[in-house]
Amino acid sequence: MIGFIIWIVGLILTFRAAIKIWNINAAIEKRLIAIVLIVLTSWVGLLFYYFYGKERMGGWLK
């Protein structure tokens, strides 16, 4: 049961991160690559995004 709850939290955070990345004004290819990397790296990608890359993502993708 706890594992399922952790999975749901990860799914929600991944979805929120993908939406925020998608709304950045950058080339569609760069946005898709960033989203795919977040999804494929699972929790490590989410931790990186929320603690380090969130404020910098717009500059990196432009």
PDBQT receptor file of N, H, CA, C and O in Angstrom, charges set to zero:
ATOM      1  N   MET A   1       0.814  -1.197   0.000  1.00  0.00    +0.000 N 
ATOM      2  CA  MET A   1       0.000   0.000   0.000  1.00  0.00    +0.000 C 
ATOM      3  C   MET A   1       0.862   1.267   0.000  1.00  0.00    +0.000 C 
ATOM      4  O   MET A   1       0.572   2.216  -0.729  1.00  0.00    +0.000 OA
ATOM      5  N   ILE A   2       1.909   1.283   0.807  1.00  0.00    +0.000 N 
ATOM      6  H   ILE A   2       2.145   0.513   1.399  1.00  0.00    +0.000 HD
ATOM      7  CA  ILE A   2       2.796   2.444   0.865  1.00  0.00    +0.000 C 
ATOM      8  C   ILE A   2       3.499   2.631  -0.483  1.00  0.00    +0.000 C 
ATOM      9  O   ILE A   2       3.678   3.757  -0.948  1.00  0.00    +0.000 OA
ATOM     10  N   GLY A   3       3.888   1.533  -1.094  1.00  0.00    +0.000 N 
ATOM     11  H   GLY A   3       3.743   0.618  -0.717  1.00  0.00    +0.000 HD
ATOM     12  CA  GLY A   3       4.532   1.614  -2.401  1.00  0.00    +0.000 C 
ATOM     13  C   GLY A   3       3.619   2.228  -3.448  1.00  0.00    +0.000 C 
ATOM     14  O   GLY A   3       4.063   2.998  -4.299  1.00  0.00    +0.000 OA
ATOM     15  N   PHE A   4       2.352   1.884  -3.379  1.00  0.00    +0.000 N 
ATOM     16  H   PHE A   4       1.992   1.258  -2.687  1.00  0.00    +0.000 HD
ATOM     17  CA  PHE A   4       1.383   2.447  -4.318  1.00  0.00    +0.000 C 
ATOM     18  C   PHE A   4       1.226   3.952  -4.105  1.00  0.00    +0.000 C 
ATOM     19  O   PHE A   4       1.139   4.710  -5.072  1.00  0.00    +0.000 OA
ATOM     20  N   ILE A   5       1.190   4.381  -2.856  1.00  0.00    +0.000 N 
ATOM     21  H   ILE A   5       1.261   3.766  -2.071  1.00  0.00    +0.000 HD
ATOM     22  CA  ILE A   5       1.074   5.804  -2.549  1.00  0.00    +0.000 C 
ATOM     23  C   ILE A   5       2.299   6.563  -3.046  1.00  0.00    +0.000 C 
ATOM     24  O   ILE A   5       2.173   7.647  -3.617  1.00  0.00    +0.000 OA
ATOM     25  N   ILE A   6       3.478   5.997  -2.831  1.00  0.00    +0.000 N 
ATOM     26  H   ILE A   6       3.580   5.117  -2.368  1.00  0.00    +0.000 HD
ATOM     27  CA  ILE A   6       4.708   6.625  -3.324  1.00  0.00    +0.000 C 
ATOM     28  C   ILE A   6       4.690   6.711  -4.842  1.00  0.00    +0.000 C 
ATOM     29  O   ILE A   6       5.123   7.715  -5.408  1.00  0.00    +0.000 OA
ATOM     30  N   TRP A   7       4.198   5.679  -5.505  1.00  0.00    +0.000 N 
ATOM     31  H   TRP A   7       3.847   4.863  -5.045  1.00  0.00    +0.000 HD
ATOM     32  CA  TRP A   7       4.110   5.676  -6.967  1.00  0.00    +0.000 C 
ATOM     33  C   TRP A   7       3.163   6.770  -7.453  1.00  0.00    +0.000 C 
ATOM     34  O   TRP A   7       3.465   7.465  -8.422  1.00  0.00    +0.000 OA
ATOM     35  N   ILE A   8       2.019   6.927  -6.785  1.00  0.00    +0.000 N 
ATOM     36  H   ILE A   8       1.773   6.362  -5.997  1.00  0.00    +0.000 HD
ATOM     37  CA  ILE A   8       1.046   7.961  -7.164  1.00  0.00    +0.000 C 
ATOM     38  C   ILE A   8       1.648   9.349  -6.987  1.00  0.00    +0.000 C 
ATOM     39  O   ILE A   8       1.470  10.211  -7.848  1.00  0.00    +0.000 OA
ATOM     40  N   VAL A   9       2.362   9.579  -5.879  1.00  0.00    +0.000 N 
ATOM     41  H   VAL A   9       2.506   8.878  -5.180  1.00  0.00    +0.000 HD
ATOM     42  CA  VAL A   9       3.006  10.870  -5.644  1.00  0.00    +0.000 C 
ATOM     43  C   VAL A   9       4.024  11.150  -6.744  1.00  0.00    +0.000 C 
ATOM     44  O   VAL A   9       4.081  12.266  -7.260  1.00  0.00    +0.000 OA
ATOM     45  N   GLY A  10       4.820  10.164  -7.105  1.00  0.00    +0.000 N 
ATOM     46  H   GLY A  10       4.774   9.257  -6.685  1.00  0.00    +0.000 HD
ATOM     47  CA  GLY A  10       5.792  10.325  -8.190  1.00  0.00    +0.000 C 
ATOM     48  C   GLY A  10       5.126  10.624  -9.515  1.00  0.00    +0.000 C 
ATOM     49  O   GLY A  10       5.613  11.445 -10.293  1.00  0.00    +0.000 OA
ATOM     50  N   LEU A  11       4.023   9.963  -9.769  1.00  0.00    +0.000 N 
ATOM     51  H   LEU A  11       3.628   9.296  -9.137  1.00  0.00    +0.000 HD
ATOM     52  CA  LEU A  11       3.284  10.190 -11.011  1.00  0.00    +0.000 C 
ATOM     53  C   LEU A  11       2.745  11.616 -11.072  1.00  0.00    +0.000 C 
ATOM     54  O   LEU A  11       2.830  12.268 -12.113  1.00  0.00    +0.000 OA
ATOM     55  N   ILE A  12       2.197  12.097  -9.974  1.00  0.00    +0.000 N 
ATOM     56  H   ILE A  12       2.127  11.568  -9.129  1.00  0.00    +0.000 HD
ATOM     57  CA  ILE A  12       1.658  13.455  -9.930  1.00  0.00    +0.000 C 
ATOM     58  C   ILE A  12       2.771  14.483 -10.097  1.00  0.00    +0.000 C 
ATOM     59  O   ILE A  12       2.621  15.441 -10.856  1.00  0.00    +0.000 OA
ATOM     60  N   LEU A  13       3.886  14.293  -9.395  1.00  0.00    +0.000 N 
ATOM     61  H   LEU A  13       4.008  13.515  -8.778  1.00  0.00    +0.000 HD
ATOM     62  CA  LEU A  13       5.003  15.234  -9.512  1.00  0.00    +0.000 C 
ATOM     63  C   LEU A  13       5.594  15.237 -10.921  1.00  0.00    +0.000 C 
ATOM     64  O   LEU A  13       5.970  16.290 -11.436  1.00  0.00    +0.000 OA
ATOM     65  N   THR A  14       5.675  14.068 -11.538  1.00  0.00    +0.000 N 
ATOM     66  H   THR A  14       5.369  13.213 -11.120  1.00  0.00    +0.000 HD
ATOM     67  CA  THR A  14       6.180  13.982 -12.909  1.00  0.00    +0.000 C 
ATOM     68  C   THR A  14       5.250  14.715 -13.870  1.00  0.00    +0.000 C 
ATOM     69  O   THR A  14       5.708  15.433 -14.758  1.00  0.00    +0.000 OA
ATOM     70  N   PHE A  15       3.960  14.536 -13.693  1.00  0.00    +0.000 N 
ATOM     71  H   PHE A  15       3.588  13.952 -12.971  1.00  0.00    +0.000 HD
ATOM     72  CA  PHE A  15       2.978  15.203 -14.541  1.00  0.00    +0.000 C 
ATOM     73  C   PHE A  15       3.071  16.718 -14.383  1.00  0.00    +0.000 C 
ATOM     74  O   PHE A  15       3.026  17.444 -15.377  1.00  0.00    +0.000 OA
ATOM     75  N   ARG A  16       3.201  17.202 -13.157  1.00  0.00    +0.000 N 
ATOM     76  H   ARG A  16       3.238  16.612 -12.350  1.00  0.00    +0.000 HD
ATOM     77  CA  ARG A  16       3.317  18.649 -12.905  1.00  0.00    +0.000 C 
ATOM     78  C   ARG A  16       4.596  19.208 -13.530  1.00  0.00    +0.000 C 
ATOM     79  O   ARG A  16       4.584  20.285 -14.126  1.00  0.00    +0.000 OA
ATOM     80  N   ALA A  17       5.700  18.469 -13.390  1.00  0.00    +0.000 N 
ATOM     81  H   ALA A  17       5.710  17.594 -12.905  1.00  0.00    +0.000 HD
ATOM     82  CA  ALA A  17       6.966  18.920 -13.969  1.00  0.00    +0.000 C 
ATOM     83  C   ALA A  17       6.864  18.962 -15.493  1.00  0.00    +0.000 C 
ATOM     84  O   ALA A  17       7.353  19.904 -16.117  1.00  0.00    +0.000 OA
ATOM     85  N   ALA A  18       6.242  17.965 -16.090  1.00  0.00    +0.000 N 
ATOM     86  H   ALA A  18       5.845  17.201 -15.583  1.00  0.00    +0.000 HD
ATOM     87  CA  ALA A  18       6.095  17.929 -17.545  1.00  0.00    +0.000 C 
ATOM     88  C   ALA A  18       5.258  19.105 -18.041  1.00  0.00    +0.000 C 
ATOM     89  O   ALA A  18       5.577  19.697 -19.072  1.00  0.00    +0.000 OA
ATOM     90  N   ILE A  19       4.205  19.443 -17.330  1.00  0.00    +0.000 N 
ATOM     91  H   ILE A  19       3.945  18.962 -16.493  1.00  0.00    +0.000 HD
ATOM     92  CA  ILE A  19       3.368  20.576 -17.736  1.00  0.00    +0.000 C 
ATOM     93  C   ILE A  19       4.150  21.885 -17.634  1.00  0.00    +0.000 C 
ATOM     94  O   ILE A  19       4.062  22.727 -18.528  1.00  0.00    +0.000 OA
ATOM     95  N   LYS A  20       4.912  22.064 -16.560  1.00  0.00    +0.000 N 
ATOM     96  H   LYS A  20       4.984  21.380 -15.834  1.00  0.00    +0.000 HD
ATOM     97  CA  LYS A  20       5.695  23.283 -16.405  1.00  0.00    +0.000 C 
ATOM     98  C   LYS A  20       6.771  23.391 -17.483  1.00  0.00    +0.000 C 
ATOM     99  O   LYS A  20       7.020  24.479 -18.002  1.00  0.00    +0.000 OA
ATOM    100  N   ILE A  21       7.402  22.283 -17.820  1.00  0.00    +0.000 N 
ATOM    101  H   ILE A  21       7.199  21.399 -17.399  1.00  0.00    +0.000 HD
ATOM    102  CA  ILE A  21       8.406  22.301 -18.890  1.00  0.00    +0.000 C 
ATOM    103  C   ILE A  21       7.731  22.588 -20.219  1.00  0.00    +0.000 C 
ATOM    104  O   ILE A  21       8.271  23.339 -21.031  1.00  0.00    +0.000 OA
ATOM    105  N   TRP A  22       6.568  22.009 -20.458  1.00  0.00    +0.000 N 
ATOM    106  H   TRP A  22       6.130  21.399 -19.798  1.00  0.00    +0.000 HD
ATOM    107  CA  TRP A  22       5.864  22.213 -21.720  1.00  0.00    +0.000 C 
ATOM    108  C   TRP A  22       5.476  23.671 -21.921  1.00  0.00    +0.000 C 
ATOM    109  O   TRP A  22       5.415  24.138 -23.058  1.00  0.00    +0.000 OA
ATOM    110  N   ASN A  23       5.215  24.395 -20.844  1.00  0.00    +0.000 N 
ATOM    111  H   ASN A  23       5.264  24.016 -19.920  1.00  0.00    +0.000 HD
ATOM    112  CA  ASN A  23       4.790  25.794 -20.946  1.00  0.00    +0.000 C 
ATOM    113  C   ASN A  23       5.957  26.765 -21.127  1.00  0.00    +0.000 C 
ATOM    114  O   ASN A  23       5.731  27.965 -21.281  1.00  0.00    +0.000 OA
ATOM    115  N   ILE A  24       7.187  26.279 -21.111  1.00  0.00    +0.000 N 
ATOM    116  H   ILE A  24       7.371  25.304 -20.985  1.00  0.00    +0.000 HD
ATOM    117  CA  ILE A  24       8.343  27.142 -21.349  1.00  0.00    +0.000 C 
ATOM    118  C   ILE A  24       8.383  27.500 -22.828  1.00  0.00    +0.000 C 
ATOM    119  O   ILE A  24       8.141  26.648 -23.683  1.00  0.00    +0.000 OA
ATOM    120  N   ASN A  25       8.685  28.746 -23.127  1.00  0.00    +0.000 N 
ATOM    121  H   ASN A  25       8.882  29.438 -22.432  1.00  0.00    +0.000 HD
ATOM    122  CA  ASN A  25       8.765  29.197 -24.508  1.00  0.00    +0.000 C 
ATOM    123  C   ASN A  25      10.123  28.800 -25.091  1.00  0.00    +0.000 C 
ATOM    124  O   ASN A  25      11.091  29.556 -25.011  1.00  0.00    +0.000 OA
ATOM    125  N   ALA A  26      10.178  27.606 -25.674  1.00  0.00    +0.000 N 
ATOM    126  H   ALA A  26       9.392  26.991 -25.739  1.00  0.00    +0.000 HD
ATOM    127  CA  ALA A  26      11.411  27.076 -26.273  1.00  0.00    +0.000 C 
ATOM    128  C   ALA A  26      11.017  26.149 -27.420  1.00  0.00    +0.000 C 
ATOM    129  O   ALA A  26       9.837  25.886 -27.652  1.00  0.00    +0.000 OA
ATOM    130  N   ALA A  27      12.027  25.663 -28.126  1.00  0.00    +0.000 N 
ATOM    131  H   ALA A  27      12.986  25.876 -27.937  1.00  0.00    +0.000 HD
ATOM    132  CA  ALA A  27      11.768  24.746 -29.241  1.00  0.00    +0.000 C 
ATOM    133  C   ALA A  27      11.102  23.476 -28.720  1.00  0.00    +0.000 C 
ATOM    134  O   ALA A  27      11.422  22.989 -27.636  1.00  0.00    +0.000 OA
ATOM    135  N   ILE A  28      10.179  22.956 -29.506  1.00  0.00    +0.000 N 
ATOM    136  H   ILE A  28       9.919  23.352 -30.387  1.00  0.00    +0.000 HD
ATOM    137  CA  ILE A  28       9.406  21.783 -29.086  1.00  0.00    +0.000 C 
ATOM    138  C   ILE A  28      10.305  20.565 -28.868  1.00  0.00    +0.000 C 
ATOM    139  O   ILE A  28      10.041  19.763 -27.973  1.00  0.00    +0.000 OA
ATOM    140  N   GLU A  29      11.359  20.412 -29.668  1.00  0.00    +0.000 N 
ATOM    141  H   GLU A  29      11.574  21.064 -30.395  1.00  0.00    +0.000 HD
ATOM    142  CA  GLU A  29      12.254  19.272 -29.529  1.00  0.00    +0.000 C 
ATOM    143  C   GLU A  29      12.975  19.306 -28.187  1.00  0.00    +0.000 C 
ATOM    144  O   GLU A  29      13.124  18.278 -27.527  1.00  0.00    +0.000 OA
ATOM    145  N   LYS A  30      13.420  20.490 -27.789  1.00  0.00    +0.000 N 
ATOM    146  H   LYS A  30      13.300  21.325 -28.326  1.00  0.00    +0.000 HD
ATOM    147  CA  LYS A  30      14.130  20.619 -26.517  1.00  0.00    +0.000 C 
ATOM    148  C   LYS A  30      13.204  20.339 -25.339  1.00  0.00    +0.000 C 
ATOM    149  O   LYS A  30      13.602  19.697 -24.367  1.00  0.00    +0.000 OA
ATOM    150  N   ARG A  31      11.975  20.820 -25.432  1.00  0.00    +0.000 N 
ATOM    151  H   ARG A  31      11.652  21.341 -26.222  1.00  0.00    +0.000 HD
ATOM    152  CA  ARG A  31      11.013  20.563 -24.363  1.00  0.00    +0.000 C 
ATOM    153  C   ARG A  31      10.710  19.078 -24.251  1.00  0.00    +0.000 C 
ATOM    154  O   ARG A  31      10.646  18.542 -23.144  1.00  0.00    +0.000 OA
ATOM    155  N   LEU A  32      10.523  18.401 -25.389  1.00  0.00    +0.000 N 
ATOM    156  H   LEU A  32      10.575  18.836 -26.288  1.00  0.00    +0.000 HD
ATOM    157  CA  LEU A  32      10.233  16.969 -25.363  1.00  0.00    +0.000 C 
ATOM    158  C   LEU A  32      11.403  16.169 -24.795  1.00  0.00    +0.000 C 
ATOM    159  O   LEU A  32      11.194  15.225 -24.033  1.00  0.00    +0.000 OA
ATOM    160  N   ILE A  33      12.627  16.537 -25.157  1.00  0.00    +0.000 N 
ATOM    161  H   ILE A  33      12.797  17.304 -25.775  1.00  0.00    +0.000 HD
ATOM    162  CA  ILE A  33      13.802  15.847 -24.621  1.00  0.00    +0.000 C 
ATOM    163  C   ILE A  33      13.868  16.015 -23.103  1.00  0.00    +0.000 C 
ATOM    164  O   ILE A  33      14.146  15.055 -22.385  1.00  0.00    +0.000 OA
ATOM    165  N   ALA A  34      13.615  17.220 -22.617  1.00  0.00    +0.000 N 
ATOM    166  H   ALA A  34      13.389  18.000 -23.200  1.00  0.00    +0.000 HD
ATOM    167  CA  ALA A  34      13.642  17.466 -21.175  1.00  0.00    +0.000 C 
ATOM    168  C   ALA A  34      12.565  16.642 -20.464  1.00  0.00    +0.000 C 
ATOM    169  O   ALA A  34      12.826  16.060 -19.411  1.00  0.00    +0.000 OA
ATOM    170  N   ILE A  35      11.380  16.589 -21.022  1.00  0.00    +0.000 N 
ATOM    171  H   ILE A  35      11.168  17.062 -21.878  1.00  0.00    +0.000 HD
ATOM    172  CA  ILE A  35      10.300  15.812 -20.413  1.00  0.00    +0.000 C 
ATOM    173  C   ILE A  35      10.626  14.327 -20.406  1.00  0.00    +0.000 C 
ATOM    174  O   ILE A  35      10.412  13.648 -19.402  1.00  0.00    +0.000 OA
ATOM    175  N   VAL A  36      11.140  13.823 -21.511  1.00  0.00    +0.000 N 
ATOM    176  H   VAL A  36      11.314  14.374 -22.327  1.00  0.00    +0.000 HD
ATOM    177  CA  VAL A  36      11.500  12.402 -21.588  1.00  0.00    +0.000 C 
ATOM    178  C   VAL A  36      12.598  12.069 -20.571  1.00  0.00    +0.000 C 
ATOM    179  O   VAL A  36      12.550  11.015 -19.936  1.00  0.00    +0.000 OA
ATOM    180  N   LEU A  37      13.571  12.944 -20.412  1.00  0.00    +0.000 N 
ATOM    181  H   LEU A  37      13.610  13.800 -20.927  1.00  0.00    +0.000 HD
ATOM    182  CA  LEU A  37      14.625  12.702 -19.427  1.00  0.00    +0.000 C 
ATOM    183  C   LEU A  37      14.075  12.671 -18.008  1.00  0.00    +0.000 C 
ATOM    184  O   LEU A  37      14.491  11.841 -17.200  1.00  0.00    +0.000 OA
ATOM    185  N   ILE A  38      13.154  13.558 -17.702  1.00  0.00    +0.000 N 
ATOM    186  H   ILE A  38      12.816  14.232 -18.358  1.00  0.00    +0.000 HD
ATOM    187  CA  ILE A  38      12.537  13.556 -16.373  1.00  0.00    +0.000 C 
ATOM    188  C   ILE A  38      11.782  12.243 -16.139  1.00  0.00    +0.000 C 
ATOM    189  O   ILE A  38      11.877  11.649 -15.065  1.00  0.00    +0.000 OA
ATOM    190  N   VAL A  39      11.042  11.802 -17.138  1.00  0.00    +0.000 N 
ATOM    191  H   VAL A  39      10.965  12.284 -18.011  1.00  0.00    +0.000 HD
ATOM    192  CA  VAL A  39      10.255  10.577 -16.998  1.00  0.00    +0.000 C 
ATOM    193  C   VAL A  39      11.163   9.348 -16.896  1.00  0.00    +0.000 C 
ATOM    194  O   VAL A  39      10.924   8.477 -16.059  1.00  0.00    +0.000 OA
ATOM    195  N   LEU A  40      12.182   9.266 -17.722  1.00  0.00    +0.000 N 
ATOM    196  H   LEU A  40      12.376   9.973 -18.402  1.00  0.00    +0.000 HD
ATOM    197  CA  LEU A  40      13.050   8.083 -17.733  1.00  0.00    +0.000 C 
ATOM    198  C   LEU A  40      13.929   7.962 -16.489  1.00  0.00    +0.000 C 
ATOM    199  O   LEU A  40      14.259   6.852 -16.073  1.00  0.00    +0.000 OA
ATOM    200  N   THR A  41      14.306   9.084 -15.897  1.00  0.00    +0.000 N 
ATOM    201  H   THR A  41      14.037   9.986 -16.235  1.00  0.00    +0.000 HD
ATOM    202  CA  THR A  41      15.180   9.016 -14.729  1.00  0.00    +0.000 C 
ATOM    203  C   THR A  41      14.398   8.935 -13.427  1.00  0.00    +0.000 C 
ATOM    204  O   THR A  41      14.996   8.893 -12.352  1.00  0.00    +0.000 OA
ATOM    205  N   SER A  42      13.092   8.913 -13.503  1.00  0.00    +0.000 N 
ATOM    206  H   SER A  42      12.606   8.948 -14.376  1.00  0.00    +0.000 HD
ATOM    207  CA  SER A  42      12.201   8.699 -12.375  1.00  0.00    +0.000 C 
ATOM    208  C   SER A  42      12.485   9.643 -11.218  1.00  0.00    +0.000 C 
ATOM    209  O   SER A  42      12.512  10.857 -11.418  1.00  0.00    +0.000 OA
ATOM    210  N   TRP A  43      12.697   9.125 -10.020  1.00  0.00    +0.000 N 
ATOM    211  H   TRP A  43      12.676   8.139  -9.858  1.00  0.00    +0.000 HD
ATOM    212  CA  TRP A  43      12.851   9.959  -8.833  1.00  0.00    +0.000 C 
ATOM    213  C   TRP A  43      14.097  10.818  -8.879  1.00  0.00    +0.000 C 
ATOM    214  O   TRP A  43      14.083  11.942  -8.378  1.00  0.00    +0.000 OA
ATOM    215  N   VAL A  44      15.179  10.320  -9.467  1.00  0.00    +0.000 N 
ATOM    216  H   VAL A  44      15.191   9.406  -9.874  1.00  0.00    +0.000 HD
ATOM    217  CA  VAL A  44      16.405  11.121  -9.566  1.00  0.00    +0.000 C 
ATOM    218  C   VAL A  44      16.151  12.345 -10.439  1.00  0.00    +0.000 C 
ATOM    219  O   VAL A  44      16.586  13.446 -10.101  1.00  0.00    +0.000 OA
ATOM    220  N   GLY A  45      15.463  12.166 -11.541  1.00  0.00    +0.000 N 
ATOM    221  H   GLY A  45      15.110  11.272 -11.815  1.00  0.00    +0.000 HD
ATOM    222  CA  GLY A  45      15.127  13.281 -12.407  1.00  0.00    +0.000 C 
ATOM    223  C   GLY A  45      14.195  14.277 -11.739  1.00  0.00    +0.000 C 
ATOM    224  O   GLY A  45      14.347  15.487 -11.913  1.00  0.00    +0.000 OA
ATOM    225  N   LEU A  46      13.233  13.777 -10.978  1.00  0.00    +0.000 N 
ATOM    226  H   LEU A  46      13.110  12.795 -10.837  1.00  0.00    +0.000 HD
ATOM    227  CA  LEU A  46      12.330  14.672 -10.263  1.00  0.00    +0.000 C 
ATOM    228  C   LEU A  46      13.056  15.472  -9.192  1.00  0.00    +0.000 C 
ATOM    229  O   LEU A  46      12.831  16.673  -9.050  1.00  0.00    +0.000 OA
ATOM    230  N   LEU A  47      13.922  14.812  -8.445  1.00  0.00    +0.000 N 
ATOM    231  H   LEU A  47      14.105  13.836  -8.560  1.00  0.00    +0.000 HD
ATOM    232  CA  LEU A  47      14.691  15.520  -7.418  1.00  0.00    +0.000 C 
ATOM    233  C   LEU A  47      15.577  16.586  -8.051  1.00  0.00    +0.000 C 
ATOM    234  O   LEU A  47      15.669  17.707  -7.551  1.00  0.00    +0.000 OA
ATOM    235  N   PHE A  48      16.224  16.229  -9.151  1.00  0.00    +0.000 N 
ATOM    236  H   PHE A  48      16.149  15.318  -9.557  1.00  0.00    +0.000 HD
ATOM    237  CA  PHE A  48      17.063  17.203  -9.851  1.00  0.00    +0.000 C 
ATOM    238  C   PHE A  48      16.234  18.379 -10.328  1.00  0.00    +0.000 C 
ATOM    239  O   PHE A  48      16.635  19.531 -10.164  1.00  0.00    +0.000 OA
ATOM    240  N   TYR A  49      15.085  18.101 -10.915  1.00  0.00    +0.000 N 
ATOM    241  H   TYR A  49      14.758  17.165 -11.048  1.00  0.00    +0.000 HD
ATOM    242  CA  TYR A  49      14.245  19.176 -11.437  1.00  0.00    +0.000 C 
ATOM    243  C   TYR A  49      13.758  20.099 -10.324  1.00  0.00    +0.000 C 
ATOM    244  O   TYR A  49      13.898  21.318 -10.424  1.00  0.00    +0.000 OA
ATOM    245  N   TYR A  50      13.191  19.530  -9.272  1.00  0.00    +0.000 N 
ATOM    246  H   TYR A  50      13.077  18.540  -9.191  1.00  0.00    +0.000 HD
ATOM    247  CA  TYR A  50      12.573  20.362  -8.239  1.00  0.00    +0.000 C 
ATOM    248  C   TYR A  50      13.594  21.079  -7.356  1.00  0.00    +0.000 C 
ATOM    249  O   TYR A  50      13.313  22.176  -6.873  1.00  0.00    +0.000 OA
ATOM    250  N   PHE A  51      14.773  20.490  -7.131  1.00  0.00    +0.000 N 
ATOM    251  H   PHE A  51      15.002  19.599  -7.523  1.00  0.00    +0.000 HD
ATOM    252  CA  PHE A  51      15.734  21.122  -6.228  1.00  0.00    +0.000 C 
ATOM    253  C   PHE A  51      16.808  21.945  -6.935  1.00  0.00    +0.000 C 
ATOM    254  O   PHE A  51      17.438  22.794  -6.304  1.00  0.00    +0.000 OA
ATOM    255  N   TYR A  52      17.031  21.715  -8.223  1.00  0.00    +0.000 N 
ATOM    256  H   TYR A  52      16.520  21.025  -8.736  1.00  0.00    +0.000 HD
ATOM    257  CA  TYR A  52      18.100  22.434  -8.912  1.00  0.00    +0.000 C 
ATOM    258  C   TYR A  52      17.649  23.056 -10.231  1.00  0.00    +0.000 C 
ATOM    259  O   TYR A  52      17.951  24.221 -10.492  1.00  0.00    +0.000 OA
ATOM    260  N   GLY A  53      16.946  22.318 -11.051  1.00  0.00    +0.000 N 
ATOM    261  H   GLY A  53      16.701  21.372 -10.839  1.00  0.00    +0.000 HD
ATOM    262  CA  GLY A  53      16.687  22.753 -12.412  1.00  0.00    +0.000 C 
ATOM    263  C   GLY A  53      15.441  23.568 -12.659  1.00  0.00    +0.000 C 
ATOM    264  O   GLY A  53      15.286  24.134 -13.741  1.00  0.00    +0.000 OA
ATOM    265  N   LYS A  54      14.552  23.646 -11.696  1.00  0.00    +0.000 N 
ATOM    266  H   LYS A  54      14.678  23.187 -10.817  1.00  0.00    +0.000 HD
ATOM    267  CA  LYS A  54      13.269  24.314 -11.921  1.00  0.00    +0.000 C 
ATOM    268  C   LYS A  54      13.446  25.770 -12.344  1.00  0.00    +0.000 C 
ATOM    269  O   LYS A  54      12.823  26.217 -13.307  1.00  0.00    +0.000 OA
ATOM    270  N   GLU A  55      14.288  26.506 -11.633  1.00  0.00    +0.000 N 
ATOM    271  H   GLU A  55      14.794  26.144 -10.850  1.00  0.00    +0.000 HD
ATOM    272  CA  GLU A  55      14.502  27.917 -11.956  1.00  0.00    +0.000 C 
ATOM    273  C   GLU A  55      15.389  28.097 -13.192  1.00  0.00    +0.000 C 
ATOM    274  O   GLU A  55      15.316  29.128 -13.860  1.00  0.00    +0.000 OA
ATOM    275  N   ARG A  56      16.206  27.123 -13.490  1.00  0.00    +0.000 N 
ATOM    276  H   ARG A  56      16.266  26.285 -12.947  1.00  0.00    +0.000 HD
ATOM    277  CA  ARG A  56      17.178  27.239 -14.582  1.00  0.00    +0.000 C 
ATOM    278  C   ARG A  56      16.702  26.638 -15.905  1.00  0.00    +0.000 C 
ATOM    279  O   ARG A  56      17.326  26.859 -16.943  1.00  0.00    +0.000 OA
ATOM    280  N   MET A  57      15.616  25.891 -15.876  1.00  0.00    +0.000 N 
ATOM    281  H   MET A  57      15.109  25.712 -15.033  1.00  0.00    +0.000 HD
ATOM    282  CA  MET A  57      15.173  25.157 -17.056  1.00  0.00    +0.000 C 
ATOM    283  C   MET A  57      14.886  26.060 -18.248  1.00  0.00    +0.000 C 
ATOM    284  O   MET A  57      15.203  25.694 -19.379  1.00  0.00    +0.000 OA
ATOM    285  N   GLY A  58      14.302  27.216 -18.028  1.00  0.00    +0.000 N 
ATOM    286  H   GLY A  58      14.044  27.514 -17.109  1.00  0.00    +0.000 HD
ATOM    287  CA  GLY A  58      14.000  28.139 -19.122  1.00  0.00    +0.000 C 
ATOM    288  C   GLY A  58      15.258  28.596 -19.843  1.00  0.00    +0.000 C 
ATOM    289  O   GLY A  58      15.271  28.674 -21.072  1.00  0.00    +0.000 OA
ATOM    290  N   GLY A  59      16.302  28.894 -19.108  1.00  0.00    +0.000 N 
ATOM    291  H   GLY A  59      16.292  28.830 -18.110  1.00  0.00    +0.000 HD
ATOM    292  CA  GLY A  59      17.573  29.305 -19.709  1.00  0.00    +0.000 C 
ATOM    293  C   GLY A  59      18.252  28.172 -20.445  1.00  0.00    +0.000 C 
ATOM    294  O   GLY A  59      18.863  28.390 -21.491  1.00  0.00    +0.000 OA
ATOM    295  N   TRP A  60      18.156  26.963 -19.914  1.00  0.00    +0.000 N 
ATOM    296  H   TRP A  60      17.660  26.786 -19.064  1.00  0.00    +0.000 HD
ATOM    297  CA  TRP A  60      18.786  25.818 -20.554  1.00  0.00    +0.000 C 
ATOM    298  C   TRP A  60      18.117  25.456 -21.869  1.00  0.00    +0.000 C 
ATOM    299  O   TRP A  60      18.793  25.012 -22.798  1.00  0.00    +0.000 OA
ATOM    300  N   LEU A  61      16.825  25.632 -21.968  1.00  0.00    +0.000 N 
ATOM    301  H   LEU A  61      16.277  25.992 -21.214  1.00  0.00    +0.000 HD
ATOM    302  CA  LEU A  61      16.108  25.210 -23.167  1.00  0.00    +0.000 C 
ATOM    303  C   LEU A  61      16.089  26.249 -24.272  1.00  0.00    +0.000 C 
ATOM    304  O   LEU A  61      15.733  25.927 -25.406  1.00  0.00    +0.000 OA
ATOM    305  N   LYS A  62      16.460  27.481 -23.975  1.00  0.00    +0.000 N 
ATOM    306  H   LYS A  62      16.749  27.742 -23.055  1.00  0.00    +0.000 HD
ATOM    307  CA  LYS A  62      16.427  28.520 -25.011  1.00  0.00    +0.000 C 
ATOM    308  C   LYS A  62      17.679  28.555 -25.834  1.00  0.00    +0.000 C 
ATOM    309  O   LYS A  62      17.798  29.376 -26.744  1.00  0.00    +0.000 OA
TER     310      LYS A  62
